[in-house]
């Protein structure tokens, strides 16, 4: 078996219907979804592929545990088939999922933690929005964000560095509109993201403080599997250090490109764990020579195991 890096999906991976085929094929996946439903106190399948699934993407407090549960279900099936991640990391929400997968917190504590994270973000960031920006360099985009913030007295910041030609900004709707106009003038492109709020921006200052206080009472354990922190850009193995990184993560810039480049060359294969191929495509943009795949592309995960 190859040396595999597990990449856990963020909130943007949600779409109605995720996990349905996985749970129909694999009893272990359905058992984990049922366990998560018991922790949540409601039938998660209604929000995944049932009558309520159409509203899930806009409800952060539900979408986040939904994505994490399906990602963990994929990971559990892979484990039953003999595959585990040599090192694991995640994009934004996916970092919390990776913490569960690595055994740093229990499933129950982890799902509760993700629900809390989603609730405070939903309350704190809903006044703003996010936009992906293509074909504008980081330094130029940072300057445009600073100018818009000063002109309108409403914040907008670089939130995610996803790939060399894809950066995500987060902040007030007015400031993002101003940046979008100037991006277009520079022959770039802005793509609005329907993700529910201004994540990784100053709009979450109060939410981040509340979530940080919540984490103080949560028990973090030494990882059973290697955990890579995108906040620290390193593998962490001390519970208090991991907790501190998660306390700061909500306001930290997600530098996905640096994380992938730091792990490149040390591992044979990168595998997206979750219901999308978003991270697979980002890795391919970062470095076309990296071997990367997504579990979402396989109805039968045995085919993936055989490939590796």
Secondary structure by P-SEA (a helix, b strand, c coil): ccbbbbbbbcccccccccaaaaaaccaaaaaaaaaaaaaaccccccccccccccccccccccaaaaaaaaaaaaaaaaaaacccccbbbbccaaaaaaaaaaccccaaaaaaaaaaaaaaaaacccccbbbbbccccaaaaaaaaaaaaaaccccccccccccccbbbbbccaaaaaaaaaaaaaacbbbbbbccccccccccaaaaaaaaaaaaccccccccccbbbbcccccccccaaaaaaaaaaccccccaaaaaaaaacccccbbbbccccaaaaaaaaaaccccccccccccccaaaaaaac
